[in-house]
Amino acid sequence: HHFQVPTTILRRAADRFTAMASSSSPRTMRAVQYDRYGGGAEGLKHVEVPIPSPKKGELLLRMEAASINRVDWKFQNGKARPFLPSKFPFTPVCELTGEVVELGAGVSGFSQGDKVIAVNFPGGGGLAEYAVVPASQAALRPPEVSAVEGACLPIAAFTALAALRAAGVGLDAGDGRPKNVLVTAASGGVGTFAVQLASLAGHHHVTATCGARNLDLIRSLGADEALDYDTPEGAALRGPSGPKHDAVVHCGEGFPWSAFKPALADAGGVVVDLTPRLASVAVAVLHWVLFSRKKLVPLIASAKEEDMEALLGMVSQGKLRVVIDSRYPLSRAHEGWAKSMSGHATGKVVVDMGVADDTE
């Protein structure tokens, strides 16, 4: 009989230890998912799911912030069906920041506790308390760049950078000849970066179109001319005395090619269209699927080292401003989704895991 006492004590201690261990490292997490195409913000469900494990070459992050991009709800709308999302239920959002809590096999260059910015495209996962990302698409976030700012860079700022490059706009002082650059829908996430990056080079003439309420903001970001798209100048895409454009970064929806033609330089202007509208969605999807590996992923991968460093450096030094439209806690991520879908966001819509549930 004298053995029973220690056994009960040991069992109690073991139970208590198990309880402590499980409370310090939870096995499940809160996430926001959709389980079918369509449905918008109403189609998002708040769920409790297992925390994913990092596979070879991956990092597990405790999420800090995620920013919603147009591509996120376009996937939900079925713009890339049946290819993406690859399976339901799907946890959306691919532009994110977090703290490394676990490393998959074969990962070097990162350690536990590192704060990183990352892209998980097209796998998503950002609207959750934890997310798994490829280490190859993550970069260390310097302390001068906040988690919320960092979550706005890897897709939006890169897209702006790549679009300007594709249009032949030199981005360093004295790099290439001066160009007349037009940015449409300049008050959105990509547009606010494109205006600044073109203007920072110092030798280009930057024209931007946006809604009347954002004209002052766009001028403050460096546009030489800001045009209200509801005016004749805005519709014509150039001011009365304004130059014709050598390069256009088109972030807006619904301008036919014919609208650009008269506004382009006679010597041949380049329009980089960030809203692919080919003859039909089916063609667009096919085109996107065939070319996405070449276009998007290398853009992020090649942008990787030097471009990520350059963008983070510009934000650290206060040269590049991250325009935030609004921030929402995870519990209200559906409101942020609706705001992004509305087309009226000025800058970026961010889900901030560090925000208390009752604030914005």
Order of alpha helices (4+ residues) and beta strands (2+ residues): alpha-beta-beta-beta-alpha-beta-beta-beta-beta-alpha-alpha-beta-alpha-beta-alpha-beta-alpha-beta-alpha-beta-alpha-beta-alpha-beta
